[in-house]
């Protein structure tokens, strides 16, 4: 039986899509679908990256927020859900629909983000390094508490009626637990939102389901200009980095997203340890959010490949920090170890505490295993920066820097082409989103050469009529 959420709002401009984020960038995913009957927002992400990108979070989107009826979430990552408390503060009072695991992950991420913002603002005011007097959090835990009652769980793979003429379906897409692509049927016209597409071959997650029809397609392009290589080669790279670092007496620090990436790294490290390919050194998960996500993995096994025994055995080897004081002790300890800590792009989180203290230690290695957006500290370090701004001060940076792309939760160019190949009739409109301009342009050319599809690269806040 289809669930129904009726609406009496909408707009008078026909069917439109407005690109409120992730257009020319990989963050801030928000797409507003306007119809005469209702307004649907797909994803509601936070902007990350440089100062100009983050400043967008403080600007109210150029739309009538109280007129938005419903928000549909593809998955629980911050760049897809992190703006929700601000949306509620600005007048949104509709329903937020997502799969069960997405709701659990979004709850963890939003509470963690609010806490970090509160602590960051408090520290900035205490140490006086913010130009804002006083510094304020973007939102706080009370804002998150006001947001959570709006969440409603949907069943993966089933159609859900939003009105008499609009229905939505959420289908498994890999990437992280709970992640889906969304099909939106509006009076017979189907709009497909890829969300973040996972990989065909993933040791942790199942292959993505794929759409068979799309009159309008919005497809991500994070890695639209490259391929990841095989998992065997990726694991060999990780083994090499671990062994080199430990051999010279250093510590390995891995900035990682708490959802899926951390669990994948744990799995690979555990497998290497079990087969005797890396030395037995302490392995630490220093991310309260990551620890909470591990609990979600235990009771959402239908979404991933690990069985109960594997989950238990993997988790039993990793030390999990409970308090910030443990971070201070660990960063001062020079004994070789492996530390996985947020955030994945070094924009915040406990990884900064380690880098603040150990940034000049040439025996240590900073290993990036995920995408580093333009303007982030992680991107700057990858490009050779020799200083790092931490908590309002510049510190010298001399650690070894390595990168492994093959552990990404995002599909590469070939995965994206594979994911969309069951759409036999060319969509009337194809929009390439969630990518910087170079990957978007490269993937546009790939779609034209491989499929004969003419794709558009929408700009931030652009509004397009769909005929």
ABEGO torsion letter per residue (X at the ends): XBBBBBBABEBAAEBBBBBABGBGBABGBBBBBBBAABBBBBEBBBBBEBAAAAAAAABBBBBBAAABABBBBABABAAAAAAAAAAAAAGBABBBBBBAAAAAAAAAAAAAAAAAAAAAAAAAAAAGABABOBBBBABBAAAAAAAAAABBBBBBGBBBBABAABBBBBBBAEGBBGBBBBBBBBGGBBBBBAEBBBBABBAABBBBBBBABBABBBBBAAAAABBAEBAAAAAAAAAAAAAAAAAAGBBBBBBBBABGAAAAAAAAAAAAAAAGABBBBBBBBBBAAAAAAAAAAAAAAAABABBAAAAAAAAAABBBBABAAAAAAAAABABBBBBBBOBAAGAEEAAAAAAAAAAABAABBBBBABBBBBGBAAAAAAAGBABBBBGGBBBBBABBBBBBAAABABBBAAAAAAAAAABABBBABBBBBGBBAAAAAAAAAAAAAAAGBBBBBBBBGBBBBBX
